[in-house]
Amino acid sequence: MNLISNSVIYLTLISGTLITLTSSHWLLMWAGLEMSMFAMIPILTHKTSPRSTEAATKYFLVQATASMMFMMAIIYSVALSGQWAIMHSQNQTISSILMLSLMMKLGLAPFHLWVPEVTQGANLWSGMILLTWQKIAPLSIMYQTYSSANQTMIISFSLLSILLGGWGGLNQTQLRKILAYSSISHMGWMTTVMCFNPSIMHLNLLIYIMLTLSMFSMLSINTNTTTLSLSHLWNISPILANTILIILLSLGGLPPLTGFMPKWMIITEMTKNQSIILPTLMAMMALLNLFFYMRLAYSTSLTLFPSTNNLKMKWYTQNTKMPYLLPPLIIVSTLMLPLSPMMTTLE
């Protein structure tokens, strides 16, 4: 694609999300979601191949189905209330259809199976946009309408997402699929805490986006897409291998790294609301994610895999990719935990 085509596509993608974020009219919110969806399809098929075409087709079918359900809920709501502005509907059927459509767009369980397949079929850049930017608009609508929805349904589907997001990633060797299952699990944490304190959901989303951006940026430097290619990183770039280890531990939520902050705040908030069993289950299921993060960290940094050359450092052509935003992203993704008291006061 040339510069003009790229500019139009990315402008449409950004505009669609911003329209959804800033509007209070049902039809405009739906139009913003549609703009983002249609702009995402050429991004997924940036380098045309059977896998990318299949990924774009799956993405379109799932998102179109979710949009149809979303529009049905809107029409039903307007027919009952006569208002196009966002209102807290007292009709549980409308709220349930609306939430199910948004969960499908976010990739929450049991509508999660498209996320790993689409992410795997796209390149690293497209996968990064899919797992970060495309989550913002549906979460913003969910944030505005969650209070009228069935809280039990939201929490049940969120717990299922945390479980399946950890369970699905255990047997994976493809890094994009691992990050997709990680995204499903993180979305489960966000939608659970939304029912208790939505401000923490915003913080969790921000930190999740920064961690995912850091991870994809580091993988794109050497185009690492499998565990095997990542295991050979130790004699190409030892510093990068160790940085990936730290980011993986932060994604797993281990202290004293940034990723521990949202999990700590979520568990604290639920405990304050007299909910003990729910955060205990979530923390136990998060161990599944931590296991496959640790497996990746082990193959990357904690062991030396056999290599065909006898040199400690592998000779290779100088990499021309210059990730200018990577150093600040790494700093923010690892060293923000001391700012937790300030984050608490901002809630």
C-alpha positions in Angstrom: 0.0 0.0 0.0 1.2 3.5 -0.8 1.4 6.4 1.6 -2.0 7.9 0.7 -3.8 4.5 1.2 -2.0 4.0 4.5 -2.9 7.5 5.7 -6.6 7.0 4.8 -6.8 3.6 6.5 -5.1 4.7 9.7 -7.0 8.0 9.9 -10.2 6.0 9.5 -9.1 3.6 12.3 -8.2 6.4 14.7 -11.3 8.5 13.8 -13.7 5.5 14.4 -12.4 4.9 17.9 -12.4 8.6 18.7 -16.0 9.0 17.4 -17.1 6.1 19.7 -15.2 7.6 22.7 -16.7 11.1 22.4 -20.3 10.4 21.3 -23.3 9.9 23.4 -25.6 9.0 20.5 -26.2 5.3 19.9 -26.0 5.5 16.1 -22.7 7.5 16.1 -21.1 4.9 18.5 -22.2 2.1 16.2 -20.8 4.0 13.2 -17.4 4.5 15.0 -17.2 0.8 15.7 -17.9 0.0 12.0 -15.3 2.5 10.8 -12.7 0.8 13.0 -13.7 -2.6 11.8 -13.5 -1.8 8.1 -10.2 0.0 8.5 -8.7 -3.0 10.4 -9.3 -5.4 7.5 -6.7 -3.9 5.0 -4.3 -3.6 8.0 -4.7 -7.4 8.6 -4.1 -8.2 4.9 -1.2 -5.8 4.6 1.0 -8.5 3.2 -1.4 -10.7 1.3 -1.2 -14.4 2.0 -3.7 -17.2 2.5 -3.3 -16.9 6.3 -3.8 -13.2 6.4 -6.9 -13.4 4.1 -8.3 -16.1 6.3 -7.6 -14.0 9.4 -9.3 -10.9 7.9 -12.3 -13.0 6.9 -12.7 -14.5 10.4 -12.3 -11.0 11.9 -14.9 -9.5 9.6 -17.5 -12.3 10.3 -17.2 -12.1 14.1 -17.2 -8.3 14.2 -20.1 -8.1 11.8 -22.1 -10.5 13.9 -21.3 -8.5 17.0 -22.3 -5.2 15.2 -25.6 -6.8 14.1 -26.4 -7.7 17.8 -25.3 -4.3 18.9 -27.6 -2.6 16.4 -30.5 -4.9 17.4 -30.1 -3.8 21.0 -30.0 -0.2 19.9 -33.2 -0.5 17.8 -34.9 -2.3 20.7 -33.8 0.4 23.2 -35.0 3.2 20.9 -38.3 1.5 20.3 -39.0 1.3 24.0 -37.6 4.6 25.2 -37.8 6.9 22.1 -34.3 8.2 22.9 -31.1 7.8 20.8 -29.0 9.1 23.7 -27.2 6.6 25.9 -29.6 5.8 28.8 -29.4 3.1 31.5 -32.0 0.6 30.2 -34.1 -1.1 32.8 -34.8 -3.9 30.3 -32.5 -6.8 31.0 -32.9 -8.3 27.5 -31.5 -5.2 25.9 -28.6 -4.9 28.4 -27.8 -8.6 27.9 -27.7 -8.4 24.1 -25.6 -5.2 24.3 -23.1 -6.8 26.7 -22.8 -10.0 24.7 -22.1 -8.0 21.5 -19.4 -6.0 23.2 -17.9 -9.2 24.8 -17.8 -10.7 21.3 -15.9 -7.6 20.0 -13.5 -7.7 22.9 -12.9 -11.5 22.5 -14.0 -12.5 26.0 -14.8 -16.1 26.6 -16.9 -17.9 25.4 -16.5 -15.8 22.2 -12.7 -15.8 22.4 -11.7 -18.4 19.8 -11.3 -15.9 17.0 -8.7 -13.8 18.8 -5.7 -16.3 18.7 -6.5 -17.3 15.1 -6.7 -13.7 13.7 -3.6 -12.6 15.6 -1.7 -15.6 14.4 -2.7 -15.0 10.7 -1.6 -11.3 10.8 1.9 -9.9 11.1 3.3 -8.5 14.3 2.3 -4.9 13.6 -1.3 -5.8 12.8 -1.5 -8.1 15.8 -0.3 -5.3 18.0 -3.1 -3.0 16.8 -5.7 -5.7 17.1 -4.7 -6.4 20.8 -4.3 -2.8 21.9 -6.1 -0.1 20.0 -9.1 -2.2 19.0 -10.0 -2.9 22.6 -10.5 0.8 23.6 -13.8 1.5 21.8 -15.8 -1.6 23.0 -14.5 -1.1 26.6 -15.6 2.6 26.5 -19.2 1.5 25.6 -19.1 -1.2 28.2 -17.9 1.3 30.8 -20.9 3.6 30.1 -23.5 0.8 30.2 -22.3 -1.8 32.7 -24.4 -0.5 35.6 -27.7 -1.6 33.9 -26.3 -5.0 32.8 -26.5 -8.3 34.6 -23.4 -8.1 36.9 -23.4 -11.9 37.5 -23.2 -12.6 33.8 -20.3 -10.1 33.4 -18.3 -11.6 36.3 -19.0 -15.2 35.1 -17.8 -14.5 31.6 -14.8 -12.6 33.0 -13.8 -15.5 35.2 -14.2 -17.9 32.3 -11.9 -15.6 30.2 -9.2 -15.6 32.8 -9.4 -19.4 33.0 -9.4 -20.0 29.3 -6.9 -17.3 28.6 -4.4 -19.1 30.9 -5.4 -22.6 29.8 -5.3 -21.9 26.1 -1.7 -20.5 26.2 -0.2 -23.5 28.0 0.5 -25.6 24.9 1.4 -22.8 22.4 4.7 -22.3 20.7 3.6 -19.4 18.5 4.3 -16.1 20.3 1.4 -14.2 18.7 -1.1 -16.8 19.9 0.5 -16.7 23.4 0.0 -12.9 23.5 -3.6 -13.3 22.2 -4.4 -15.7 25.1 -2.7 -13.2 27.4 -5.0 -10.5 26.0 -8.1 -12.7 26.7 -7.0 -13.1 30.3 -6.3 -9.4 30.8 -9.7 -8.5 29.4 -11.2 -10.8 32.0 -9.4 -8.9 34.8 -10.6 -5.6 33.4 -14.3 -6.5 33.0 -14.4 -8.1 36.5 -13.1 -5.0 38.3 -15.4 -2.8 36.2 -18.3 -4.0 38.3 -16.5 -2.9 41.5 -14.4 0.2 40.5 -14.3 1.3 36.9 -11.3 3.7 37.6 -9.0 0.7 38.2 -10.2 -0.7 34.8 -8.8 2.4 33.1 -5.4 2.0 34.9 -5.4 -1.7 34.0 -6.1 -1.0 30.3 -3.3 1.6 30.2 -0.7 -0.7 31.7 -1.8 -3.6 29.6 -1.5 -1.5 26.4 2.0 -0.3 27.4 3.2 -3.9 28.3 1.8 -5.3 25.0 3.3 -2.5 23.0 6.7 -3.2 24.6 6.5 -6.9 23.9 5.4 -6.6 20.3 8.1 -3.9 19.7 10.9 -6.1 21.0 9.6 -9.1 19.0 9.5 -7.0 15.8 13.2 -6.1 16.0 14.3 -9.6 14.9 10.8 -10.7 13.7 10.5 -13.4 16.4 7.3 -15.3 16.0 8.0 -18.7 17.6 9.5 -19.9 20.9 12.3 -21.5 18.9 13.3 -18.3 17.2 13.1 -16.5 20.6 15.4 -19.2 22.2 18.2 -18.3 19.7 18.1 -14.7 20.8 20.8 -15.1 23.5 23.7 -15.0 21.0 22.2 -12.4 18.8 21.2 -9.8 21.4 21.7 -10.7 25.0 20.4 -7.3 26.3 17.1 -7.8 24.3 16.7 -11.3 25.6 17.0 -10.1 29.2 14.6 -7.2 28.6 12.0 -9.6 27.2 12.5 -11.7 30.4 11.6 -8.6 32.5 8.6 -7.6 30.4 7.3 -11.2 30.5 7.5 -11.2 34.3 5.7 -7.8 34.4 3.0 -9.2 32.2 2.6 -12.1 34.7 2.1 -9.5 37.4 5.1 -10.2 39.6 6.4 -7.5 42.0 8.3 -5.2 42.0 7.4 -4.7 38.3 4.6 -2.5 36.8 2.3 -5.4 36.0 1.8 -6.2 39.7 0.1 -2.8 40.2 -3.3 -3.4 38.5 -3.6 -7.0 40.0 -2.8 -5.7 43.4 -5.3 -2.9 43.2 -8.0 -5.2 41.7 -7.6 -7.7 44.5 -7.5 -5.0 47.2 -10.7 -3.4 45.8 -12.6 -6.7 45.7 -11.5 -7.4 49.3 -12.8 -4.0 50.4 -16.2 -5.0 48.8 -16.4 -8.1 51.0 -15.5 -10.4 48.1 -12.9 -13.0 49.1 -13.6 -16.1 47.0 -13.6 -14.2 43.6 -10.1 -12.6 43.9 -8.7 -15.8 45.3 -10.0 -17.7 42.2 -8.6 -15.0 39.9 -5.2 -15.1 41.5 -5.1 -18.9 41.3 -6.1 -18.8 37.6 -3.5 -16.1 36.9 -0.8 -18.7 37.8 -1.6 -20.4 34.5 -0.6 -17.3 32.6 2.5 -17.0 34.8 3.5 -20.5 33.9 3.7 -19.9 30.2 5.3 -16.5 30.7 8.0 -18.3 32.8 8.4 -21.0 30.1 9.1 -18.3 27.5 11.4 -16.5 29.9 13.3 -19.8 30.5 13.7 -20.5 26.8 14.8 -16.9 26.2 17.1 -16.0 29.0 17.6 -18.7 31.6 19.1 -21.4 29.4 21.4 -21.6 26.4 19.9 -23.6 23.6 22.3 -25.5 21.2 23.7 -23.4 18.4 25.5 -24.3 15.2 28.4 -21.8 15.8 31.1 -22.0 18.4 31.1 -18.2 19.1 29.3 -16.7 22.1 28.0 -13.9 19.9 26.6 -14.6 16.5 27.8 -12.5 13.6 24.9 -10.8 11.8 24.2 -7.8 9.6 23.4 -4.7 11.6 19.7 -4.4 12.2 18.3 -1.2 10.6 15.1 -1.1 12.7 15.2 1.7 15.2 12.5 1.4 17.8 12.7 5.0 19.2 9.8 4.6 21.6 11.1 1.3 23.0 13.3 2.7 25.9 10.6 4.8 27.5 8.1 2.0 27.0 10.4 -0.5 28.8 10.9 2.0 31.6 7.2 2.6 32.1 6.4 -1.2 31.8 8.8 -2.2 34.5 9.4 0.7 37.0 6.0 2.3 37.7 5.2 0.3 40.9 6.5 3.1 43.2 3.9 5.4 41.7 1.0 3.2 43.1 0.1 5.5 46.0 -0.3 8.4 43.5 -2.4 6.1 41.2 -4.6 5.2 44.2 -5.4 8.9 44.8 -6.4 9.4 41.2 -9.2 6.8 41.4 
